[in-house]
Amino acid sequence: MVTKIAFIAAIVLPLWNIPLIVRIVRRKSSQDISLLWAFGVWGCLLLMFPAALKSTDIVWKAFNISNLILFSAVVFTAVLFRSRKK
């Protein structure tokens, strides 16, 4: 039961990136997002990805995969809207 709850939380937690993406798109600006921070977090997620793929822990694997995908969307959106300002 604990593993099932953790698995659901591992998938749901990265979904909180979606409101951030929506806010950037609605405001048509990512100026309040530090690109250094975004690329730092994204880089760390990317470096953890191979370990998650090799792991037998389904919770860690689900969290890492869903977080990498959704945070990649945050970084892409932030860069896209930052480059539109120029």
C-alpha positions in Angstrom: 0.0 0.0 0.0 2.8 2.4 0.9 4.5 1.8 -2.4 1.3 2.4 -4.4 0.8 5.7 -2.6 4.4 6.7 -3.2 4.1 5.7 -6.9 1.0 7.9 -7.3 2.8 10.8 -5.5 5.9 10.3 -7.7 3.7 10.9 -10.8 1.6 13.7 -9.4 4.4 15.8 -7.9 6.0 16.7 -11.2 2.6 17.8 -12.5 3.1 21.0 -10.4 5.3 22.1 -13.2 2.3 22.5 -15.5 1.0 25.7 -13.7 4.4 27.2 -14.1 4.4 26.5 -17.8 0.8 27.9 -18.1 1.8 31.1 -16.1 4.8 31.7 -18.5 2.5 31.2 -21.5 -0.3 33.5 -20.2 2.1 36.3 -19.2 4.2 35.7 -22.4 7.3 36.2 -20.2 9.7 34.1 -18.3 11.7 37.0 -16.9 10.9 35.9 -13.3 12.5 32.5 -14.0 16.3 32.3 -13.6 17.6 30.4 -16.6 20.7 29.5 -14.5 18.4 27.9 -11.9 16.3 26.2 -14.6 19.3 24.7 -16.4 20.9 23.8 -13.1 17.9 21.8 -12.0 17.5 20.3 -15.5 21.1 19.3 -15.6 20.9 17.5 -12.2 17.7 15.7 -13.4 19.5 14.6 -16.6 22.5 13.3 -14.6 20.2 11.3 -12.3 18.3 9.8 -15.3 20.6 6.9 -16.0 20.5 5.7 -12.4 16.7 5.9 -12.4 16.5 3.8 -15.6 18.8 1.1 -14.0 17.0 1.1 -10.7 14.5 -1.6 -9.8 12.6 1.0 -7.6 9.5 1.8 -9.5 8.7 4.9 -7.5 12.2 6.4 -8.1 11.9 5.5 -11.8 8.4 7.0 -12.3 9.4 10.2 -10.4 12.6 10.7 -12.4 11.0 10.0 -15.8 7.9 12.2 -15.2 10.0 15.0 -13.6 12.5 15.0 -16.4 9.8 15.2 -19.1 7.8 18.0 -17.4 10.8 20.0 -16.2 12.2 19.8 -19.7 9.0 21.4 -20.8 9.5 24.2 -18.2 13.0 24.9 -19.5 11.9 24.8 -23.1 9.1 27.2 -22.4 11.3 29.6 -20.3 14.0 29.7 -23.0 11.4 30.1 -25.8 9.7 33.1 -24.1 13.0 34.6 -23.0 14.3 34.6 -26.6 11.0 36.2 -27.8 11.7 39.3 -25.7 14.9 40.1 -27.6 
